[in-house]
Amino acid sequence: MNESVSPPEWQVQASAGKPGQYQLPVHNVIRERPMRLLPVSTLNGASFSGVLTNALMLSDFDQNGLAQRMHISEGYMSRFLKSRAEAWAKRIVRFMQLTGDLGALQWIAHTMGCDIVVRTAAEAEARALRARLAEIERGGLAA
């Protein structure tokens, strides 16, 4: 095969693990508003495809625009939304970051019998300060 011809990125079998495969940046999406949560009552009868489609409808993107931001083809995005394509963890995280919707994570947690807890930066800082205060009160570390 000619080395100058490479398979399209969206053909997972042909591109998985190759050095030219695009790496999805996970932590560089800045949210201006809090992530949306689905009411727990809606998760009982929901499908993963339905949760993804709902998140897309409530987002600022159309299907093609979101596909471009996720660096996948429009056809692959269609299959992704219908749960007929590989839903890699990084891709699901990127989808949630871009749409601002935690429904996919909630659906996965609900299916596995778990709940999710959304922490804000302020809560994380308060938790760290309480832990530090507890250490000081025990006399474990000097201030």
PyMOL commands that set and color helices and strands:
alter all, ss='L'
color gray80, all
select helices_A, chain A and resi 12-15+40-43+48-58+63-70+74-81+89-99+103-111+121-138
alter helices_A, ss='H'
color red, helices_A
deselect
rebuild
show_as cartoon
